[in-house]
């Protein structure tokens, strides 16, 4: 079974909701993806995402999933997410089950990707399940063949 390991780095600069003054908060995280084909058109993916703020580690995301390719760039899948939130009081765990559909289209100079995900969130202090719909749109542009690809 061929296994692919991908690294993706993200730097986010954001302001807290309803605040219009500085300073803004910054966070950075490195995503590590390990994936491999488990059957024809089926792959298993493990995503590990430590998130770091100026104060230190704030969150750790562990997200295993399975995906099946449907053809013409379309795929569907689902998985589980375990999210550790670190604070002065300790660690609080959120659990998520999710289903998703995705499409990738290759153009001459870049790849365009869309993903829709429905999450069932089991929050640490909630007495019921919370639902969240997430949408991701991404363009992947090659920087150079020797370097790899950049996501914007």
C-alpha positions in Angstrom: 0.0 0.0 0.0 1.6 3.3 -1.0 1.5 5.9 1.8 1.7 9.6 1.1 2.7 12.1 3.8 1.8 15.8 3.2 2.7 18.8 5.3 0.7 22.0 5.2 1.4 25.1 7.2 -1.0 27.9 8.0 -0.6 31.3 9.7 -3.9 33.0 10.7 -4.2 36.6 11.8 -7.6 37.4 13.2 -9.3 39.8 15.5 -11.7 38.7 18.3 -15.3 39.2 17.4 -16.8 42.6 18.1 -13.4 44.1 18.9 -12.1 46.9 16.8 -8.9 47.7 18.6 -5.5 46.1 18.4 -3.8 43.8 19.2 -5.0 41.1 16.9 -4.5 37.4 17.8 -2.2 35.2 15.7 -2.0 31.5 15.5 -0.1 29.1 13.4 -0.4 25.4 12.8 1.3 22.7 10.9 -1.0 20.0 9.4 0.5 16.5 8.9 -1.5 14.2 6.6 -0.7 10.5 6.3 -2.8 8.7 3.7 -2.8 5.5 1.8 -5.0 3.4 -0.4 -6.8 0.6 1.5 -8.8 -0.8 -1.4 -9.4 0.3 -5.1 -10.8 3.9 -5.0 -10.7 3.9 -1.1 -8.1 5.7 1.0 -7.6 6.2 4.7 -6.3 9.6 6.0 -4.9 10.6 9.3 -4.6 14.3 10.0 -2.6 15.7 12.9 -2.8 19.4 13.6 -1.1 21.0 16.6 -2.2 24.7 16.9 0.1 27.1 18.6 -0.6 30.7 19.8 1.9 33.2 21.3 1.0 31.7 24.7 1.8 28.1 23.6 -0.1 25.1 22.4 -3.9 25.9 22.3 -5.4 23.0 20.5 -4.5 19.6 19.1 -6.7 18.1 16.3 -6.6 14.4 15.5 -8.8 13.5 12.5 -8.9 10.0 11.0 -11.1 9.5 8.0 -11.9 7.3 5.0 -12.7 8.5 1.5 -14.0 6.9 -1.7 -13.3 8.3 -5.1 -16.5 8.4 -7.3 -14.9 9.5 -10.5 -14.5 12.9 -12.4 -12.7 14.4 -9.3 -15.6 13.7 -6.9 -15.2 11.9 -3.6 -17.2 11.3 -0.4 -16.1 10.2 3.0 -16.4 10.6 6.7 -14.5 10.3 9.9 -14.0 11.2 13.5 -12.3 14.2 15.1 -10.8 14.4 18.6 -9.9 18.0 19.5 -8.0 18.8 22.7 -8.4 22.4 23.9 -5.6 23.5 26.3 -6.2 26.2 29.0 -5.0 27.1 32.4 -7.7 24.8 33.8 -6.4 21.8 31.9 -7.5 20.0 28.8 -11.1 19.8 27.4 -11.9 17.3 24.7 -14.4 17.9 21.9 -15.5 15.0 19.7 -16.8 15.3 16.2 -18.3 12.9 13.7 -18.3 14.2 10.1 -19.4 13.4 6.6 -18.1 15.2 3.6 -18.2 15.5 -0.2 -15.4 17.0 -2.3 -14.5 17.9 -5.8 -11.1 18.7 -7.5 -10.7 20.1 -11.0 -7.4 20.4 -12.7 -6.8 23.4 -14.9 -3.7 24.1 -17.0 -1.8 26.0 -14.3 -3.6 25.2 -11.0 -6.0 22.8 -9.2 -9.4 24.1 -7.8 -10.9 22.2 -4.8 -14.2 22.4 -3.0 -15.3 20.5 0.1 -18.5 20.5 2.0 -18.5 19.0 5.5 -21.3 18.3 8.0 -20.1 17.9 11.6 -21.9 16.5 14.6 -20.1 18.2 17.6 -20.0 16.8 21.1 -18.8 19.8 23.1 -17.3 19.4 26.6 -19.9 21.6 28.4 -23.0 21.0 26.2 -25.8 18.6 27.0 -26.8 18.0 23.3 -25.1 17.6 20.0 -24.3 20.7 18.0 -24.4 20.6 14.1 -22.0 22.6 12.0 -21.8 23.0 8.2 -18.3 23.9 6.8 -17.3 24.9 3.3 -13.7 25.0 2.0 -12.6 26.3 -1.4 -8.9 26.1 -2.3 -6.7 26.8 -5.3 -3.4 24.9 -5.5 -0.7 26.5 -7.6 2.7 24.9 -8.3 5.6 27.1 -7.2 8.2 25.0 -9.0 8.4 21.2 -9.7 11.3 20.8 -7.2 9.5 22.7 -4.4 6.0 21.3 -4.5 2.7 23.1 -4.3 1.3 26.1 -2.5 -2.2 26.4 -1.2 -4.0 29.8 -1.4 
